Amino acid sequence: MKTLSTIFAATLLSSVAFAQAPAGTISTKDKKSKDYASLATITLQEAVDAALVKVPGKAVDAELDSENGFLVYEVKVVATDNTNHEVTVDAGNKAILKAEAKKGMFK
């Protein structure tokens, strides 16, 4: 029984370690940032719309960027409860890769 518990704990810890960095669909490896816009298959507006579905409120900033080697839109949202959130949207398929509350005010 102790062996089974040890195996379960090791499996759980390894799955948490690998789940930290969500992957996108468009690689930015060997690409220059000036070329990012031509690589994106969704528009900035589509990314903002997807972010607002995830976190209802008002988008106050959005930009195309590379995160973990993939092309993403970073959308800053002030939610309807006045909390700040940063939503990471895949620039290839509009999938929400990450949505997290941020402390303090956006700059």
C-alpha positions in Angstrom: 0.0 0.0 0.0 2.9 2.4 0.8 4.4 1.7 -2.7 1.1 2.6 -4.3 0.9 5.9 -2.3 4.5 6.7 -3.3 3.7 6.1 -7.0 0.6 8.2 -6.9 2.4 11.1 -5.2 5.2 11.0 -7.8 2.8 10.9 -10.6 0.8 13.8 -9.2 3.9 15.9 -8.7 5.2 15.3 -12.2 1.9 16.2 -13.8 1.8 19.5 -11.9 5.4 20.3 -13.0 4.6 19.8 -16.6 1.2 21.7 -16.5 2.7 25.1 -15.7 3.5 26.4 -19.2 0.6 26.3 -21.6 1.6 25.8 -25.2 0.3 27.8 -28.1 -0.2 26.8 -31.8 2.2 29.2 -33.6 5.9 28.9 -32.8 8.0 32.0 -32.6 11.3 30.1 -32.7 13.7 31.7 -35.1 11.2 34.5 -35.8 11.7 38.3 -35.4 9.2 40.2 -33.4 8.6 42.5 -36.3 7.1 39.5 -38.2 4.7 38.4 -35.4 1.7 40.3 -36.9 2.0 38.4 -40.2 2.1 35.1 -38.3 -1.1 35.6 -36.2 -4.2 33.9 -37.6 -6.6 35.8 -35.4 -7.0 39.6 -35.1 -6.4 41.7 -32.0 -10.1 42.3 -31.8 -10.8 38.6 -31.8 -8.3 38.1 -29.0 -9.9 40.9 -27.0 -13.4 39.4 -27.6 -12.2 35.9 -26.4 -10.6 37.5 -23.3 -13.8 39.3 -22.4 -15.8 36.1 -22.6 -13.4 34.6 -20.1 -13.2 37.7 -17.9 -16.2 40.0 -18.4 -15.3 43.7 -18.0 -13.3 46.2 -20.0 -10.1 45.5 -22.0 -7.6 48.3 -21.2 -4.6 47.1 -23.1 -3.7 44.3 -25.6 -0.5 43.3 -27.4 0.9 40.6 -29.6 3.9 38.9 -27.9 5.8 35.7 -27.6 5.4 33.6 -24.5 7.1 30.3 -23.9 8.1 30.2 -27.6 4.6 30.7 -28.9 2.7 33.6 -30.4 0.0 35.0 -28.0 -2.0 38.1 -27.3 -1.8 39.5 -23.8 -5.0 41.2 -22.9 -5.3 43.3 -19.7 -8.9 43.4 -18.4 -10.5 45.3 -15.6 -13.3 43.0 -14.6 -16.8 44.0 -13.7 -15.8 43.7 -10.0 -12.9 46.1 -10.6 -10.2 43.5 -10.3 -7.4 43.4 -12.8 -6.7 40.4 -14.9 -4.2 39.4 -17.6 -5.6 37.0 -20.1 -3.3 35.1 -22.5 -5.0 34.2 -25.8 -3.4 31.9 -28.4 -2.8 33.9 -31.6 -3.6 30.9 -33.7 -6.9 29.6 -32.5 -8.3 32.0 -29.8 -7.9 29.5 -27.0 -7.4 31.0 -23.6 -4.0 29.7 -22.4 -4.0 31.5 -19.1 -6.2 34.0 -17.1 -4.9 35.4 -13.9 -5.8 38.1 -11.4 -3.2 40.8 -11.0 -2.6 42.8 -7.8 -2.5 46.6 -8.1 -3.3 48.9 -10.9 -2.3 48.3 -14.5 0.3 50.8 -15.8 
